[in-house]
Structures are given as structure tokens and as C-alpha cells.
Amino acid sequence: MQITDFKILVAGIEHIRYAQQICDEMLVSAKSRGTGIAKRSPEYVANKMLEGKAVIAFHTDGTWAGFCYIETWSHESFVANSGLIVNPIYRKAGLAKAIKNRIFALSREKYPDSKIFGLTTGLAVMKINSELGYEPVTYSV
Ligand SMILES: CC(C)(COP(=O)(O)OP(=O)(O)OC[C@H]1O[C@@H](n2cnc3c(N)ncnc32)[C@H](O)[C@@H]1OP(=O)(O)O)[C@@H](O)C(=O)NCCC(=O)NCCS
């Protein structure tokens, strides 16, 4: 399994049928990590796709492989890349990193003047974010 086995796309209306599977996987992984991640509804995820604020990945055989979306606050002054999830059968192949790269580029294209940040408690995501040039800050100011 290598990164060239996957395609990474800006999600659109044709991907709404994957919203349920994505939410199910988010819930399973949140439970197994024991984190208090907010539960996202399939409607919420579908809406992100319709707004052009999400990235979806597929294996070349058509299996759903990963997802991430953009959240904005304060009139789009702040942008976060949220809800990163990789299908468990495709983990540790560099896919999360590739999805994060794509969603970061999409965030820059859509919101060139905003501050981009990510919220995470996970080591894998910390690593990816550091490589993208994010700087760690604490939750409080
Ligand atoms: C976290 C997650 C997105 C990583 O996906 P992935 O495709 O396996 O990640 P990558 O292969 O791109 O790995 C990126 C880096 O993190 C490391 N990594 C991956 N999973 C890891 C883990 N569980 N613990 C520690 N490091 C990990 C990799 O070794 C790699 O580091 P490297 O560049 O030094 O080799 C995936 O495990 C997942 O969907 N988990 C459940 C949901 C979740 O935790 N989402 C993040 C919420 S903030």
C-alpha cells in the first residue's frame, strides 16, 4: 500500500452518500480513543461537502479511504481543519498527511487572509501539523 494507491479530491455533491460511513468511523475511533470528540451528524458532513469545504480520499479500487473538513469562526478570520479520519484498513500509509496537505491548500485558496489552526490531542496529528509548519499553542490564551 502506498500513497499513489489513493486519490484525494475536494468533496462535492456526488460524495454525500459517504457521509454516514464517515460519521460511523469518526464515532468508532473517538470511542476507542476515549476522547470527548463532538459527534458529527451525516447532515453536517454532507453540508461541508456541498459547501466545497471538505476533502475526501478513495483507494483506486473505489473504497472510501479518508476525510477532513474546514470549520470557520469570527467571519472567517479563523479557519480550522477538523474531523480528520482515515479508514482503519489504510492507516500508516501517509494518507492522513496527504489529506492534511490538501485541506491546508484548500483553506489557503478559500481563505487567504485567515489564521489557520488545528485542534488535536493525537501524536500522529501533532507530527503532521508540525511538518506543515503549524506551531503548538496551549488551549488557553
Ligand atoms: C490519526 C490518523 C488520522 C492518522 O492517519 P494515517 O493515515 O495512519 O497517518 P499517516 O500515515 O499520514 O501518518 C502521519 C505520521 O503520524 C504517525 N502516526 C500515525 N498513526 C500514529 C499513531 N497512532 N500514533 C503515533 N504516531 C502515528 C506516522 O508514523 C507518521 O509519522 P512519520 O511521518 O514520522 O512517519 C488515523 O489514525 C485516524 O483516522 N485515527 C482516528 C481519528 C483521529 O484520531 N483523528 C484525529 C483527530 S485530531
Ligand as a Chemical Component Dictionary entry (heavy atoms), coordinates in Angstrom:
data_LIG
# 
_chem_comp.id                   LIG 
_chem_comp.type                 NON-POLYMER 
_chem_comp.pdbx_formal_charge   0 
_chem_comp.three_letter_code    LIG 
# 
loop_
_chem_comp_atom.comp_id 
_chem_comp_atom.atom_id 
_chem_comp_atom.alt_atom_id 
_chem_comp_atom.type_symbol 
_chem_comp_atom.charge 
_chem_comp_atom.model_Cartn_x 
_chem_comp_atom.model_Cartn_y 
_chem_comp_atom.model_Cartn_z 
_chem_comp_atom.pdbx_ordinal 
LIG C1  C1  C 0 -4.748 9.816  13.204 1  
LIG C2  C2  C 0 -4.988 9.280  11.799 2  
LIG C3  C3  C 0 -5.794 10.309 11.012 3  
LIG C4  C4  C 0 -3.613 9.022  11.134 4  
LIG O1  O1  O 0 -3.843 8.541  9.812  5  
LIG P1  P1  P 0 -2.680 7.818  8.961  6  
LIG O2  O2  O 0 -3.086 7.873  7.533  7  
LIG O3  O3  O 0 -2.432 6.486  9.561  8  
LIG O4  O4  O 0 -1.437 8.784  9.236  9  
LIG P2  P2  P 0 -0.118 8.906  8.356  10 
LIG O5  O5  O 0 0.186  7.554  7.766  11 
LIG O6  O6  O 0 -0.232 10.053 7.416  12 
LIG O7  O7  O 0 0.947  9.207  9.491  13 
LIG C5  C5  C 0 1.438  10.512 9.785  14 
LIG C6  C6  C 0 2.506  10.424 10.860 15 
LIG O8  O8  O 0 1.927  10.054 12.104 16 
LIG C7  C7  C 0 2.480  8.822  12.571 17 
LIG N1  N1  N 0 1.388  8.053  13.152 18 
LIG C8  C8  C 0 0.314  7.521  12.503 19 
LIG N2  N2  N 0 -0.528 6.938  13.390 20 
LIG C9  C9  C 0 0.047  7.092  14.614 21 
LIG C10 C10 C 0 -0.324 6.716  15.931 22 
LIG N3  N3  N 0 -1.458 6.040  16.175 23 
LIG N4  N4  N 0 0.491  7.086  16.953 24 
LIG C11 C11 C 0 1.636  7.754  16.737 25 
LIG N5  N5  N 0 2.057  8.155  15.513 26 
LIG C12 C12 C 0 1.274  7.825  14.467 27 
LIG C13 C13 C 0 3.077  8.163  11.374 28 
LIG O9  O9  O 0 4.115  7.288  11.707 29 
LIG C14 C14 C 0 3.558  9.354  10.569 30 
LIG O10 O10 O 0 4.768  9.847  11.092 31 
LIG P3  P3  P 0 6.111  9.888  10.196 32 
LIG O11 O11 O 0 5.869  10.976 9.185  33 
LIG O12 O12 O 0 7.155  10.252 11.185 34 
LIG O13 O13 O 0 6.240  8.552  9.582  35 
LIG C15 C15 C 0 -5.746 7.917  11.820 36 
LIG O14 O14 O 0 -5.079 7.030  12.676 37 
LIG C16 C16 C 0 -7.181 8.060  12.277 38 
LIG O15 O15 O 0 -8.089 8.274  11.462 39 
LIG N6  N6  N 0 -7.392 7.953  13.608 40 
LIG C17 C17 C 0 -8.694 8.110  14.189 41 
LIG C18 C18 C 0 -9.200 9.515  14.109 42 
LIG C19 C19 C 0 -8.271 10.548 14.707 43 
LIG O16 O16 O 0 -7.556 10.307 15.668 44 
LIG N7  N7  N 0 -8.312 11.722 14.094 45 
LIG C20 C20 C 0 -7.535 12.862 14.516 46 
LIG C21 C21 C 0 -8.335 13.725 15.415 47 
LIG S1  S1  S 0 -7.425 15.202 15.852 48 
# 
loop_
_chem_comp_bond.comp_id 
_chem_comp_bond.atom_id_1 
_chem_comp_bond.atom_id_2 
_chem_comp_bond.value_order 
_chem_comp_bond.pdbx_ordinal 
LIG C1  C2  SING 1  
LIG C2  C3  SING 2  
LIG C2  C4  SING 3  
LIG C2  C15 SING 4  
LIG C4  O1  SING 5  
LIG O1  P1  SING 6  
LIG P1  O2  DOUB 7  
LIG P1  O3  SING 8  
LIG P1  O4  SING 9  
LIG O4  P2  SING 10 
LIG P2  O5  DOUB 11 
LIG P2  O6  SING 12 
LIG P2  O7  SING 13 
LIG O7  C5  SING 14 
LIG C5  C6  SING 15 
LIG C6  O8  SING 16 
LIG C6  C14 SING 17 
LIG O8  C7  SING 18 
LIG C7  N1  SING 19 
LIG C7  C13 SING 20 
LIG N1  C8  SING 21 
LIG N1  C12 SING 22 
LIG C8  N2  DOUB 23 
LIG N2  C9  SING 24 
LIG C9  C10 SING 25 
LIG C9  C12 DOUB 26 
LIG C10 N3  SING 27 
LIG C10 N4  DOUB 28 
LIG N4  C11 SING 29 
LIG C11 N5  DOUB 30 
LIG N5  C12 SING 31 
LIG C13 O9  SING 32 
LIG C13 C14 SING 33 
LIG C14 O10 SING 34 
LIG O10 P3  SING 35 
LIG P3  O11 DOUB 36 
LIG P3  O12 SING 37 
LIG P3  O13 SING 38 
LIG C15 O14 SING 39 
LIG C15 C16 SING 40 
LIG C16 O15 DOUB 41 
LIG C16 N6  SING 42 
LIG N6  C17 SING 43 
LIG C17 C18 SING 44 
LIG C18 C19 SING 45 
LIG C19 O16 DOUB 46 
LIG C19 N7  SING 47 
LIG N7  C20 SING 48 
LIG C20 C21 SING 49 
LIG C21 S1  SING 50 
# 
